[in-house]
Amino acid sequence: MRTISSRNLRVAYVSFGRQTFDLEQASELVQASMQALRSQDVEWTMVEGLITSVDGAQAKANQLYGHIDVLLAQFTTFVDGRFITTMATTCQVPVIVWAIPEPNRAHGQRLSLNSFTGVNMAGRVLNQLGIPFRFVYGDAADVAFQTRLHRSFLFWKAWHHLHQFTVITVGEAPDGFFFSIPSAAAVKQLGIRVLQLNLDETFARALAVPDGEVEDELARVQSSVRGMERLSVENVLKFSKILMVLREDLVRVDANAVAVRCWPEFFTQFGAAACSVISALSEDGTMGACEADILGALSMDILYQLTESPAYLGDLVEMNPTDGTVTFWHCGAGAFSLARPDTGAQAGVHPNRNIGFTLEFGLKPGVVTILRIGEDAEGNVRALIGRGEVLDEPQRFRGTSGRVRLLDGRDEDLVTRVSRVIEDGFEPHYAIAYGDVFDDLTRLFKLMRIPVARF
């Protein structure tokens, strides 16, 4: 199984043209486009020259099959639906169809390219064929276009992660956390892979790591987390050792995320909190979920792919109908960079167990997207998505927390909105990431035929 990452999304660029339009102008646009596209952080296969025949499209598609993850098809002029049909059905990857602005802007001039109509036809064809695709429009060198194209690449990276997601679980779910382990039907529907590590064996491997081997890791974390010198040396060493072991395991099985049974054994047997381990992994781009929440880890990962920002996983612990806010909280887990800048990420001890180390901070202010991938009563996969704004205010509770004003209320009061979420039986862990990717999530789940509810 090949995992798609931000740096190895393999994208092929092809350009279509028709002889009856202005191919000289189209060819110039192709050269300019290829130059501008190289600034995108993907692995490019640039197909030189315009494809002007269906046979040419088939030949190029045969060469690309099995070597790309996404096809970027630029319609430099109008071409009929056979071109995209041939390439998309042969390559068998998602497609981005690209329309370019008509270059002749003065009134009364010839419609020299008619790119937009070609893309419109391609959208109809791809929709009928059931081939996933996105649409982009603009000049290659335009900054806004480059941003939209980057978002499209992030979208397909997330799409691939949903299809290839592998999660390591460390131990079983805590007693009564029935939602943490998805049903076999849900795992099959999503196509994810779940690999389980034995908790006791993981502890033993961690304790066997020599103290000297974790010095670099400790120094790196100490540069991001304040107040670690106040903690028990034993707690900090155990954190570093189990972090090293889990990093090795993630690489060994090519996993995307980890879900950890963080209590009670981490406290009662290992003698340290798992919160900091989950936080450090999430900070580095491997999302970590507490309480062995597999679909919580998946929710975090999808948000991370779309926003390029570490996701936070929190309980919904409070609502304030007066100002339309809810509070998300967890015991002490959160990527270090999510902390308010005025306090930074602080090292602490678990609020209920009084064992370190955990993270202490309020979430930084900003617009966020909320996501929960879960199951309905029949075991079918569904998703809950929402927009919010983390308020600029001090830490609400010990651990990590943030007060969020829910946006896009559709004239519903807060109690009605939250009541709907609770009464529909959504899981009590919610993934949150900075950035507005609500529309991308809606499109992603539509392509996956996963029903969506709105927070």
C-alpha positions as CSV (number, residue, x, y, z in Angstrom):
1,M,0.0,0.0,0.0
2,R,1.4,3.4,-1.0
3,T,0.7,6.2,1.4
4,I,0.1,9.7,-0.1
5,S,2.0,12.5,1.6
6,S,2.2,16.2,1.0
7,R,5.5,15.8,-0.8
8,N,4.8,12.8,-3.0
9,L,1.3,13.4,-4.5
10,R,2.1,12.4,-8.1
11,V,0.3,14.7,-10.5
12,A,0.3,14.6,-14.3
13,Y,-0.3,17.8,-16.3
14,V,-1.9,17.4,-19.7
15,S,-3.3,20.0,-22.0
16,F,-6.0,19.6,-24.7
17,G,-6.4,21.6,-27.9
18,R,-8.5,21.6,-31.0
19,Q,-7.2,22.5,-34.5
20,T,-10.1,24.8,-35.3
21,F,-9.2,27.2,-32.4
22,D,-6.1,29.3,-31.9
23,L,-3.5,26.7,-31.2
24,E,-0.6,29.1,-31.4
25,Q,-2.1,31.1,-28.6
26,A,-2.9,27.9,-26.8
27,S,0.6,26.6,-27.1
28,E,2.0,29.8,-25.5
29,L,-0.4,29.3,-22.6
30,V,0.8,25.8,-22.1
31,Q,4.5,26.8,-21.8
32,A,3.6,29.6,-19.4
33,S,1.4,27.2,-17.4
34,M,4.1,24.5,-17.1
35,Q,6.6,27.1,-15.8
36,A,4.1,28.4,-13.2
37,L,3.0,25.0,-12.0
38,R,6.4,24.0,-10.9
39,S,6.0,26.1,-7.7
40,Q,3.5,23.6,-6.4
41,D,4.9,21.1,-4.0
42,V,3.9,17.9,-5.8
43,E,5.7,15.3,-8.0
44,W,5.0,16.5,-11.5
45,T,4.8,14.5,-14.7
46,M,4.6,17.3,-17.3
47,V,3.2,16.0,-20.7
48,E,4.9,18.3,-23.3
49,G,2.8,19.6,-26.1
50,L,-0.9,19.9,-26.8
51,I,-3.0,16.7,-27.1
52,T,-5.1,17.3,-30.2
53,S,-6.5,13.9,-30.9
54,V,-8.3,11.1,-29.1
55,D,-5.6,8.7,-30.2
56,G,-3.0,11.0,-28.7
57,A,-5.0,11.1,-25.4
58,Q,-5.1,7.3,-25.3
59,A,-1.4,7.0,-25.9
60,K,-0.5,9.4,-23.1
61,A,-3.0,7.8,-20.8
62,N,-1.4,4.4,-21.4
63,Q,2.0,5.9,-20.4
64,L,0.6,7.5,-17.2
65,Y,-1.4,4.6,-15.9
66,G,-0.1,3.3,-12.6
67,H,2.3,6.2,-12.2
68,I,0.1,9.1,-11.0
69,D,-2.4,9.9,-8.2
70,V,-4.1,12.9,-9.8
71,L,-4.6,14.1,-13.4
72,L,-4.6,17.8,-14.0
73,A,-6.3,18.4,-17.4
74,Q,-6.0,21.9,-18.8
75,F,-8.5,22.7,-21.6
76,T,-6.6,25.3,-23.6
77,T,-9.4,25.2,-26.1
78,F,-12.7,23.5,-26.4
79,V,-12.5,19.7,-27.1
80,D,-15.3,17.2,-27.0
81,G,-15.9,14.7,-24.2
82,R,-13.9,11.9,-25.7
83,F,-10.6,13.4,-24.6
84,I,-11.4,13.4,-20.9
85,T,-13.3,10.1,-21.1
86,T,-10.3,8.4,-22.6
87,M,-7.7,9.7,-20.1
88,A,-9.8,9.4,-17.0
89,T,-11.1,5.9,-17.6
90,T,-7.6,4.7,-18.5
91,C,-5.6,6.4,-15.7
92,Q,-8.3,5.6,-13.1
93,V,-7.3,8.5,-10.8
94,P,-9.2,11.6,-9.6
95,V,-9.2,14.5,-12.1
96,I,-8.8,18.3,-11.9
97,V,-10.3,20.0,-14.9
98,W,-8.9,23.4,-15.6
99,A,-10.5,26.2,-17.6
100,I,-8.5,29.2,-18.6
101,P,-9.8,32.8,-19.1
102,E,-10.5,33.8,-22.7
103,P,-7.5,35.9,-23.7
104,N,-9.5,38.2,-26.1
105,R,-11.1,40.7,-23.8
106,A,-12.2,43.4,-26.2
107,H,-15.8,43.4,-27.4
108,G,-16.5,41.9,-30.8
109,Q,-13.4,39.7,-31.0
110,R,-13.3,36.0,-31.9
111,L,-13.9,33.4,-29.2
112,S,-10.4,32.1,-29.8
113,L,-10.2,29.3,-27.2
114,N,-13.6,28.5,-25.7
115,S,-11.9,26.6,-22.8
116,F,-14.8,27.0,-20.5
117,T,-17.2,25.1,-22.6
118,G,-14.8,22.2,-22.9
119,V,-14.5,22.0,-19.1
120,N,-18.3,22.2,-18.7
121,M,-18.7,19.3,-21.0
122,A,-15.9,17.4,-19.2
123,G,-17.7,17.9,-15.9
124,R,-20.9,16.4,-17.3
125,V,-19.0,13.4,-18.6
126,L,-17.0,12.8,-15.4
127,N,-20.2,13.1,-13.4
128,Q,-22.0,10.6,-15.5
129,L,-19.0,8.2,-15.3
130,G,-18.8,8.5,-11.6
131,I,-15.2,9.6,-11.7
132,P,-14.2,12.0,-8.9
133,F,-13.1,15.4,-10.0
134,R,-12.7,19.1,-9.1
135,F,-12.8,22.2,-11.2
136,V,-10.4,25.1,-11.2
137,Y,-10.4,28.3,-13.3
138,G,-7.7,31.0,-13.8
139,D,-4.4,31.9,-15.2
140,A,-1.5,29.7,-14.0
141,A,0.6,32.6,-12.7
142,D,-2.2,34.2,-10.8
143,V,-1.7,34.0,-7.0
144,A,-5.4,33.3,-6.3
145,F,-5.4,30.5,-8.9
146,Q,-2.2,29.0,-7.4
147,T,-4.0,29.0,-4.0
148,R,-7.1,27.3,-5.4
149,L,-4.9,24.7,-7.1
150,H,-3.0,24.1,-3.9
151,R,-6.3,23.5,-2.1
152,S,-7.3,21.0,-4.8
153,F,-4.1,19.1,-4.2
154,L,-4.7,19.1,-0.5
155,F,-8.2,17.8,-1.2
156,W,-7.0,14.8,-3.2
157,K,-4.4,14.1,-0.6
158,A,-7.1,13.9,2.0
159,W,-9.2,11.8,-0.4
160,H,-6.3,9.3,-0.8
161,H,-5.8,9.2,3.0
162,L,-9.4,8.3,3.5
163,H,-8.9,5.4,1.1
164,Q,-5.5,4.3,2.5
165,F,-5.7,5.2,6.2
166,T,-3.8,3.0,8.6
167,V,-4.0,3.5,12.3
168,I,-2.1,1.9,15.1
169,T,-4.1,1.2,18.3
170,V,-2.2,0.9,21.5
171,G,-4.4,-1.3,23.7
172,E,-8.1,-1.6,23.8
173,A,-10.7,1.1,24.4
174,P,-11.3,2.0,28.0
175,D,-14.3,0.3,29.7
176,G,-17.6,1.7,28.4
177,F,-16.0,3.7,25.5
178,F,-18.0,1.7,23.0
179,F,-17.6,4.3,20.2
180,S,-13.8,4.1,20.2
181,I,-13.6,0.9,18.2
182,P,-15.6,1.1,15.0
183,S,-17.7,-1.8,13.7
184,A,-16.3,-4.2,11.2
185,A,-18.9,-2.9,8.7
186,A,-17.6,0.7,9.2
187,V,-14.0,-0.3,8.8
188,K,-14.9,-2.1,5.6
189,Q,-17.0,0.8,4.2
190,L,-14.1,3.2,4.8
191,G,-11.5,0.8,3.6
192,I,-9.2,1.7,6.5
193,R,-6.6,-0.6,8.1
194,V,-6.4,-1.0,11.9
195,L,-3.3,-2.6,13.5
196,Q,-3.2,-3.3,17.2
197,L,-0.2,-3.1,19.6
198,N,-0.2,-4.9,22.9
199,L,-0.1,-2.3,25.7
200,D,2.1,-4.3,28.1
201,E,4.6,-5.1,25.4
202,T,4.8,-1.5,24.3
203,F,5.5,-0.4,27.9
204,A,8.2,-3.1,28.2
205,R,9.9,-2.0,25.0
206,A,9.8,1.7,26.1
207,L,11.3,1.0,29.5
208,A,14.1,-0.9,27.8
209,V,15.3,2.2,25.8
210,P,18.5,3.6,27.4
211,D,18.2,7.1,28.9
212,G,20.9,8.4,26.6
213,E,19.0,7.6,23.4
214,V,16.2,10.1,24.2
215,E,18.3,13.2,24.8
216,D,17.8,14.7,21.4
217,E,14.0,14.1,21.6
218,L,13.9,15.7,25.0
219,A,15.8,18.8,23.9
220,R,13.5,19.2,20.9
221,V,10.3,19.1,23.0
222,Q,11.8,21.3,25.7
223,S,12.3,24.0,23.1
224,S,8.5,24.0,22.4
225,V,7.0,23.3,25.8
226,R,7.5,25.6,28.8
227,G,8.0,24.5,32.4
228,M,9.3,20.9,31.8
229,E,12.0,21.5,34.4
230,R,9.3,21.5,37.1
231,L,8.2,17.9,36.2
232,S,9.4,14.6,37.6
233,V,12.5,13.4,35.7
234,E,11.0,9.9,35.6
235,N,7.8,11.1,33.9
236,V,9.7,13.0,31.3
237,L,12.0,10.2,30.5
238,K,9.2,7.7,30.2
239,F,7.4,10.1,27.8
240,S,10.5,10.3,25.6
241,K,11.0,6.5,25.6
242,I,7.5,5.6,24.6
243,L,7.4,8.4,22.0
244,M,10.5,6.9,20.4
245,V,9.0,3.4,20.4
246,L,5.7,4.6,18.8
247,R,7.6,6.6,16.2
248,E,9.4,3.4,15.2
249,D,6.2,1.4,15.0
250,L,4.5,4.1,12.9
251,V,7.3,4.0,10.4
252,R,7.6,0.2,10.4
253,V,3.9,-0.4,9.4
254,D,3.6,2.8,7.3
255,A,0.8,4.1,9.5
256,N,-0.9,7.5,9.4
257,A,-2.1,7.9,13.0
258,V,-2.3,6.4,16.4
259,A,-5.1,5.8,18.9
260,V,-4.0,5.1,22.5
261,R,-5.7,3.6,25.5
262,C,-4.4,6.4,27.6
263,W,-5.9,5.3,30.9
264,P,-5.8,3.7,33.4
265,E,-2.7,1.6,32.7
266,F,-0.5,4.5,31.6
267,F,-0.9,5.9,35.1
268,T,-1.2,2.7,37.1
269,Q,1.4,0.5,35.3
270,F,3.7,2.7,33.2
271,G,3.7,5.7,35.6
272,A,3.4,8.5,33.1
273,A,0.6,10.3,31.2
274,A,0.0,9.5,27.5
275,C,-1.2,13.0,26.8
276,S,2.2,14.4,26.0
277,V,3.0,11.5,23.7
278,I,-0.2,12.1,21.7
279,S,0.6,15.8,21.6
280,A,4.1,15.4,20.3
281,L,3.1,13.1,17.6
282,S,0.3,15.4,16.5
283,E,2.7,18.3,16.4
284,D,4.8,16.5,14.0
285,G,1.9,15.6,11.7
286,T,1.0,12.1,12.9
287,M,-2.4,12.6,14.5
288,G,-2.8,11.0,17.9
289,A,-6.2,10.3,19.5
290,C,-6.7,9.4,23.2
291,E,-9.0,6.7,24.6
292,A,-8.3,4.5,21.6
293,D,-10.7,6.5,19.4
294,I,-9.9,5.1,15.9
295,L,-12.4,7.3,14.0
296,G,-11.4,10.2,16.1
297,A,-7.9,9.7,14.8
298,L,-9.2,9.5,11.2
299,S,-11.2,12.7,11.7
300,M,-8.1,14.5,12.9
301,D,-6.0,13.2,10.0
302,I,-8.5,14.3,7.3
303,L,-8.6,17.8,8.9
304,Y,-4.8,17.9,9.0
305,Q,-4.5,16.9,5.3
306,L,-6.9,19.7,4.3
307,T,-5.7,22.5,6.6
308,E,-2.0,21.6,7.0
309,S,-2.5,22.4,10.7
310,P,-2.4,19.8,13.5
311,A,-5.9,18.9,14.7
312,Y,-7.2,18.9,18.2
313,L,-9.5,16.2,19.7
314,G,-11.8,17.3,22.5
315,D,-14.9,16.5,24.5
316,L,-17.9,18.8,24.3
317,V,-18.1,19.8,27.9
318,E,-20.1,23.1,28.1
319,M,-22.5,25.3,26.2
320,N,-23.4,28.9,26.8
321,P,-26.8,29.7,25.1
322,T,-26.3,33.4,25.9
323,D,-23.4,34.0,23.5
324,G,-23.7,30.9,21.3
325,T,-20.5,29.2,22.4
326,V,-19.5,25.7,23.3
327,T,-16.3,24.5,25.1
328,F,-14.1,21.7,23.9
329,W,-11.8,20.2,26.5
330,H,-9.5,17.3,27.1
331,C,-7.3,16.2,30.0
332,G,-4.0,17.6,28.6
333,A,-3.5,16.6,25.0
334,G,-2.9,19.0,22.1
335,A,-0.3,19.8,19.6
336,F,2.1,22.4,21.0
337,S,1.5,24.9,18.2
338,L,-2.2,25.1,19.0
339,A,-1.6,27.0,22.3
340,R,-2.3,30.7,22.8
341,P,0.8,32.7,21.9
342,D,0.8,34.7,25.1
343,T,1.1,31.6,27.2
344,G,2.5,29.0,24.9
345,A,2.3,25.3,25.6
346,Q,2.9,24.6,29.3
347,A,3.9,21.3,30.9
348,G,1.7,20.1,33.6
349,V,0.2,17.1,35.4
350,H,-3.0,15.3,34.8
351,P,-6.0,17.1,36.5
352,N,-7.5,13.8,37.8
353,R,-4.4,11.6,38.3
354,N,-1.8,14.2,39.2
355,I,0.8,12.5,37.1
356,G,2.8,14.1,34.3
357,F,3.3,15.1,31.8
358,T,0.4,16.7,30.2
359,L,-0.1,19.9,28.2
360,E,-1.7,23.0,29.8
361,F,-3.1,25.7,27.5
362,G,-6.0,27.5,26.0
363,L,-6.5,27.1,22.3
364,K,-5.3,30.0,20.2
365,P,-8.0,32.2,18.7
366,G,-9.0,31.7,15.1
367,V,-11.5,30.2,12.7
368,V,-11.8,26.4,12.9
369,T,-13.5,23.5,11.2
370,I,-15.1,20.8,13.3
371,L,-15.4,17.2,12.2
372,R,-16.6,13.9,13.5
373,I,-16.5,10.8,11.4
374,G,-18.7,8.2,13.1
375,E,-21.4,5.6,12.8
376,D,-25.2,5.7,12.9
377,A,-27.3,3.2,14.8
378,E,-27.1,0.7,11.9
379,G,-23.3,0.9,11.8
380,N,-23.2,3.0,8.6
381,V,-20.5,5.7,8.4
382,R,-21.6,9.3,8.6
383,A,-20.0,12.7,9.3
384,L,-20.7,15.8,11.4
385,I,-19.1,19.0,10.2
386,G,-19.3,22.6,11.4
387,R,-17.6,26.0,11.4
388,G,-16.5,27.9,14.5
389,E,-14.3,30.6,15.9
390,V,-12.1,30.0,19.0
391,L,-12.5,33.0,21.2
392,D,-9.5,35.0,22.3
393,E,-9.7,34.3,26.1
394,P,-7.7,32.5,28.8
395,Q,-7.7,28.8,29.3
396,R,-11.2,27.7,30.5
397,F,-10.3,24.4,32.4
398,R,-7.1,22.6,33.4
399,G,-5.8,20.6,30.6
400,T,-6.3,21.9,27.1
401,S,-9.5,23.7,26.2
402,G,-11.1,26.3,23.9
403,R,-14.4,28.1,23.9
404,V,-15.8,28.1,20.3
405,R,-18.6,30.3,18.9
406,L,-20.4,28.1,16.4
407,L,-21.0,29.8,13.0
408,D,-23.6,29.4,10.3
409,G,-26.5,28.7,12.6
410,R,-29.3,28.7,10.0
411,D,-31.4,30.7,12.5
412,E,-31.2,27.9,15.1
413,D,-30.4,28.7,18.7
414,L,-27.5,27.0,20.3
415,V,-29.5,24.6,22.5
416,T,-31.4,23.4,19.4
417,R,-28.1,22.8,17.5
418,V,-26.4,21.0,20.3
419,S,-29.5,19.0,21.2
420,R,-29.7,17.7,17.6
421,V,-26.1,16.6,17.7
422,I,-26.6,14.7,21.0
423,E,-30.0,13.2,20.1
424,D,-28.6,12.0,16.7
425,G,-26.1,10.0,18.8
426,F,-22.8,11.5,17.6
427,E,-19.7,10.4,19.3
428,P,-18.4,12.6,22.2
429,H,-15.0,13.3,20.7
430,Y,-14.7,16.2,18.1
431,A,-11.8,17.0,15.9
432,I,-11.0,20.7,15.4
433,A,-8.4,22.3,13.1
434,Y,-7.6,25.9,12.2
435,G,-8.9,27.0,8.8
436,D,-12.2,26.9,7.0
437,V,-12.5,23.6,5.0
438,F,-16.2,23.1,5.5
439,D,-16.9,23.1,1.7
440,D,-14.0,20.7,1.0
441,L,-15.3,18.3,3.6
442,T,-18.8,18.5,2.2
443,R,-17.5,17.6,-1.3
444,L,-15.2,14.9,0.0
445,F,-17.9,13.0,1.8
446,K,-20.3,13.5,-1.1
447,L,-17.7,11.7,-3.3
448,M,-17.4,9.0,-0.7
449,R,-21.2,8.7,-0.5
450,I,-21.0,9.4,3.3
451,P,-24.0,11.3,4.6
452,V,-23.2,14.6,6.3
453,A,-24.9,16.4,9.2
454,R,-24.2,20.0,10.1
455,F,-23.2,21.0,13.6
